[in-house]
């Protein structure tokens, strides 16, 4: 059976709030509280704290979190770590990968296919960059550590991000951290944690039913001559923080056991349905193609050199045009030159090059006095390059423009539909590639941009 991780993301835009301490120690307490639950962790930060805490000396490394983003299966990157916690090694090359991450759902897709079992904790950078956003969207539970009003003000951006994307903010929980219990106030709010929780509730934020105290002993675990980072579970026994992490771990474990379908599973299910939809839409576009060349009506034989995809703006007609057929059309009907120019003639070479790098629009106009078609040439980026108007033959007459327009945009009783024809270049090695979801979507975006101009 395929495994899906239950993802806990620890995130805060404010530095110095105990974010990484929370992430690493929570992992250890979770494992200690239930040894049967696999617990793993990785970080998008570049301080290598996770590696210092969990790595086993002499263990050979095989990949890092950068390889995870490059879509190496996650379970292959897990390293056996200390305290029973698995980890994926950190990487200092993540800044180079940020530009290649398209959208905030990439990590959700990667983790849905990762086969990482049990609970996975993701530590993030103290900002809302694209990696942090991906970690937030992939999470079943987000813990946001806060220690003062400044860090609470910062967490507003995370909540607003969830609202903008239509995500359920119930998965967000504030965790008061580094609470100095020596600080007391006069009035309704007696101490720091009570004050923070009251403000959180007033702003509509969820707060966990515990907190993490400030502790000199815990702070000392990160500073020692060996450069090691020691966990609270082994070196902080007897402190209030030890008991507080047990409480937080119990809260997280209870939510884990109550979650029958983690977000990774739901995303994988949605992805499968989306892939099936895309495949069905692709085959629908394929079966809707005319089997004849839209210019000359000759049957397109297998192996024909197809160079252009044509589709009416109302989607009623679609098909391909052969390279030589379209070049001859441009020469004779549009540019009014000899259509029999040899392939190596400079004029023919220039026209062939323009055809490969341009999008062409045929926009017919019909009124009581005349019928015409406006011919446009656009760059592949949607820049307008050329506009010309040509008369169409009256009903019963025939010329190359009329044949093309009537064959693709003709309606009832010889009248023309309110639509235009778009001719887009394709890869001759794989002309049907333009009908694949991503390519087809880009073509539709370009058509919309062009439509706004004509």
N, C-alpha and C positions, 0 to 999 in steps of 0.2 A: 504494500500500500504506500502511495506517495506521502511524503512527510512535508508538513507546512509549519514554519516557525510562528510562534506567538511573539510579536515584536514589541519591545518596550524601548521607546526613544527617550533619551534624557537631553533636554535642550533648554538653552537660555541665551539671550543676546548679551546678557551682562556677564562679564568675566568676574572671577573671584567669588562665585556664589557656591562653590563646592560641587560643581556639575560632574566632573570626572570622579571625584571621591564618591559621590552618590552612585554613579554608574558601576564602578568597579566593585565597590563593597556590596552593593545590592546583588550583584551576580554571585558573590561568594556566599552571602546569607541565603539566597534562594537555593543554591545547591545544598547547603548544610541543612536547611529546613525540610527538603524533600530530595533525597539522594536518587530517587527514581526518575526525576525530571532532568533531562539534558539541558544544560545552561551554556550559552555561548555569548561572546561579546566581540565587538570590533569598534573602531573609532575613526571618524572622519577628521579628527584633529591631528596635528603633526608633532605632538609632544612625546609620543611613544610611551606614555604612562602605562598603558595596558600591557605593552610588551615587557616593561620592567617588572610589572607585578606578576604576570602569568607565565612568562617564558621559562622553560626548563633548560638549564645549562647543557650545552652540547647537542641540543635537539636540532636537526637539520631543518631549515626553513624551505617551504615550497609554495611560493606565491604570497600575495599580500592583498589588502583591501583594494588596491588598484586593479589587480587581476579580477576581483569580484565585479568591479565596474566594467571591465572589459569582457564580462560574461563567462568567465570560468565558473563552472558550477560551484556554489558555495560550500557544499559538503566536502568537496575536494580540497578546499583551502583551510578547513578547520584543523588547528593544531591542538594536541592534548596539552592543557595548561595546568598550572599548580592549583591546588584546592579543588580539583575536580571540574574546573571551568575550562571549556574549550575557547579558543580565541583565533581570530584571523589577524595576522601581523599587520601593523600599521605601515604607511607608506609616505614618503616625502615627495612623491610625484603627483599627488592629487591635484595641485594647482594646474598642472599641464592638461589634466583630463576634464576640468570643469567646462571648458568651451565646447567639448564634444557631447556633453549631456543635454539631450533635447527634451525639455519638459520635466515636470516634477514627478512623473509616475514611473520613471525608469527603474528605480530601486524596487518599487513594488512588484514590477514584472520580474526582475532578477531574483528577488527573494521567493516569489511564487514558484519559481523553477529550481530553487536552490537545494531542496531536499534537506535543509537544516532542521533537525528535530527540536522539540521542546521550546524553551524560551530563548530568544535572541535579544540582547541588549545592544543598542546603538548609541554610542557617545558622539556628540556633534561639536562643531566649532561654536564659539560665542558670537554668531551672526546668523543671518537668515539667507545665506548664499544658496545656490542651487542644490548643493549636497544636503544641507540642513533641511531644505524644503522636501527633498526626496525622502529623507529619514522621517519627517513628520507625517507625510502622506502614507507611508508604508506601515505606520505604527497602529497597533491595537490599543496601546496605552502610552501617553506622553506624560512624563514627569518633568515639571518645570520648577527647578529650585529657585527660591527667592529668599533673600536675607534682609532686605530693607525696602523702603518705598521706591527707591530708584530702580531696583530690579523688578519690582511689581509693575512699575510704569513701562519698563521694557517689554514685559511679557504681553502687553496689549497688542503688540505687532503680531505675535503668534496667533492670538485669538482672532484678530482681524483677517489674517491670512486664511484661517479656516472658514471664516464667514464668506470671504470672497470666493473661495473655491467650492462652497457648498458642502463642506465636511462637517461632521457632527462634533461639536466642541465638547460633548460629554466625554470624549476620550482624553481630554486635557485635564491634568490635575496639578495644582500647585503644591510644592513641598517646601515648607519653611525650613531653611537650612542655616547653619552657623548662628543659631539663636543664642545670644548671651543672656543667660537666665539671671545674671546679676543686675540687669537693667530693669528697673521698676518705674511705673508711671503712677501719677495721681489721677483719680477719676475713674471713668467706666472701664478703660482698658488698662489692666494692671501690669502687663508685660509685653515684650516684643512679639511673641507668637500670637497672643490674643489680638493685638492691634493689626497685625498682618492678615490674620484670618478674617477679621471683621471687614477690613477694606476689600479683601478678595470677594467675600460674599456679597458685599454692597455693589460690586462691579459685575456680579453674575458669574464669577469664576468658581470652579469647584476646588476645594482644598482637601487633602488627605487628612485622616483623623490622627495624625501623629506629626512629629517634627524632628529635626536633627539638631542637637545642641552644639554650640561651640565648645571645643575641648582642647586645651593645650596638649594633652597626651596624644590625642588623635592627630593634631597638627604635626607633632614631632615624628610621626610614622613616615612622613615623606622626606625627612631630613636626617641623614646619617652618613658616616664616612664611606659605607659600601655603595652608596648610590641606589640602594634598593628602596622599594616602596612596600611597606608592610600593611597587611589588611587589619581592619578593626576586629574581625572575627578571631584572629589569633593573638593580636597584640593589644587589644583594647577591652579585654574582658574586665568587668567590674566598673566600667564607665556607663554613664547614662546613655551614651551614644550606642553602645552595644545593644541595650534593650530596645532603643528606638529603631534600629535597623531590623531587629527581629519583628517588630510591629509592622514596619513598612514591607518587609519580605512576606509576612503573612497576608497582608492586603493584596500584594501583587500575585501571590500564589492562588489565593481564593479567586481572583478575577481570571487567572489563567485556567483553572479547573472549570470555571463556569462558562468559559468561551468554547462552545462546541465547534464553531466554524471561524477560525482566525482570519484576519484580513487577507493574508496570503492565499488561503484557500478560495475565498470569495473572489479575489482578483484573478486567480487562475481559472476559475469557472467562467468569469466574465470574459477573460481573454479567449477562452475556447469558443464561447458563443460569438464573440466578435470576429474571430478568425473564420468561423463557419459562415457568418453573415458576409464577410468580405469575399470569401470564396464563392458564395452563392451570387453575390452582386457581380463579381468578375465574370463568372460563366454566363450570367444574364446579359452582360455587355457583349460577350463573345457571340452568343447565339443571336443577338440583335443585329449583327453586322450583315450588310448586303454582300452577296457573293460575287457581285460584278464591280468593276472599276466605276466609280461614281462619275468619271469624266467621259469615258468612251463606251461604257456598258459592256465591255468585253469581260468574259468570265475570268476571274483571277485564278490562274493555275497554281498548283503547288510549286514553290520555288520562285514565284514572281518577285521581282525586286520592288518591294513596297517601300515608299519613302514618306508618305503623308497619311495622317488619319483625319477624316472629315466627320464632323458632327453638326447637326442643326442645333440652334440654341434652344429649341423646344424639346430636343432629345428624340424626335420622331424618326430621324434617319441618321445612320452612321455607317461608315465603311472606310476602305483604304483606296489609295490611288498609287499607281505605279510611278516610279521616279521619272522615267522617260516620257510618260504620258503627260505628267504635270508640267515638265519642262517645256514640252511642245505647246501645251496650252498657254503657258506664260508668254512664250515667244510670239505665237500667232495671234492670240486674242487680246493680251494685255499690252505687250510692247510692240506689236505689229511689225515683227521682223521675220526673216526666213526661219521656219520651224525645222528645216532640214539641215541646219548648221552642224558640222561634224563635232564630235565630243571634245576635240582639242582646240576648237576655235575659241579665242579669248572671250568673245561675247557670250558664247555658250557656257564657258567655264564660270564666268561672272554670274550668270543667271542661275546655274546649278548651285553655286555657293550661296547666293541670296535665298534660294529655295530651302536649303538645309538649315539656314540660320534665321528664318522668319516665320511669322504666323500670318496667314492671309484670311481676310474677311470678305464675304460676298453678301452685301446687304441690299436686297431688292426694294424698290419703291414702285407703287402702282397707283395711278390716279386716272381720272377720266380722259386725260389728254395723252399720257404716255406711260410706258413701262420702262424702268431703268434699273441698273444695279450699281451701287457704289462699291468700288473695289478698294480695300485698305490693305496696307502692308505694315505689320508691327514687328518690333524686335521681340526676342524670346522673353525679355523683361517687361514687355508691355509698352515700349516706347513707339509712338506713331512715326512712321517713316514715309508713307506715301498714301495719297488719296486720289482716285480717279473715278469718273462716272461714265458708264457705258450704256447705250440704249439696248433694250431687249426687243426682240422681234415681237410683232403683234401676234395674237393667237392665230395659229396656223403657220406662222413663219418659223424659221429655225436658224440659229447660229450657235457657236460654242458656248457663249454665256447663257443663252436661253436654255440650251439642253441641260447645262449644269444646274441652273437655278430651278427650272421646272421639274427636273428629276429629283431634286433634294428638298425643295421648299414649296412644291406645288400642292394645292389643296383641292377642294371640290370645284367642279365646273371650270377647271383651268385657272382659277384664281390662286394667288400666292398667299401662303400663311404669313402671319406676323412673326417672322423669325429671321435669323441670318445664319449663314453657313460659315463655320470656322474650319480652316485647314491648317493642321499642326504637323511639323516634321516628326518623324519617328526614327528609332534605331532600326536600320534595315536588317540587322541580324536577329532582332527580336521585336518586330513591330507591335505585337500584342502586349508588350510590356507597358505601353501607355495606358492600358486598361486595368492594370493592377492598382489597387486602392490608393496608395500614396501618390503614384504618378498621375493617376486620373484626377485625384483631388487637387493636385498642383495645376493641372490643366484647367480645371473648372475655376480655380482662383484667378488664373490668367484671363480666362474668358470673361469673368465678372469685371475685372479691371478694364478690359477692352470695351465691354458693353457700356461702361460708364462714360467712355470717351466718344463713342459713336452715337 
